Amino acid sequence: MSQSNYVVDTLISAKSIAARIEDLAKEIELEFKGTDKLIVVGLLRGSFVFIADLVRELNLPVEVDFLEASSYGDEMVSSKEVRILKDLRGAIEGKDVLLVEDIVDTGFTLHHVTNLLWSRSPAKLKTIALLDKPSRRETEIKADWTGFEIPDEFVVGYGIDYAQRNRNLSFIGKVRFVEQ
């Protein structure tokens, strides 16, 4: 189907996202209280807006790094094969780490990346996902914190794309395909 054959309906408003991030930041601050530095690892590309807003709410010393993994390409369904396209720049051994994911769907990406990071011996590793689709889970994994649980809808916005489009929307929207 052509990329122009769809509309985006609001699922979660920008205001709701901002309020939830404030609450999540408070919980993360409690978990990492006393850390000399929290390394916040964003999974590119979908998490970049979420990570920017989240770190601005954290009252902790933070370092930001990114890792890019892909299991989708330009498709709407996961290939189940997770590829690391960009690795971390810095070492995480002995460090406190927060892995930031945009959406947990099948769970393959979060499972793969979590195992990869644990193999690098961080002092503590916690995970946060803006969105969770538990009905689609194919692995036994759950983020330590979740912004919103959503139904099995294809979503875009707030950094999440469909074929590299719609990342710039300030809200989370569900894609609805239309006839032309």
PyMOL commands that set and color helices and strands:
alter all, ss='L'
color gray80, all
select helices_A, chain A and resi 14-31+48-57+108-118+134-136
alter helices_A, ss='H'
color red, helices_A
select strands_A, chain A and resi 6-12+38-44+62-70+83-86+96-104+124-132+145-149+155-156+172-177
alter strands_A, ss='S'
color yellow, strands_A
deselect
rebuild
show_as cartoon
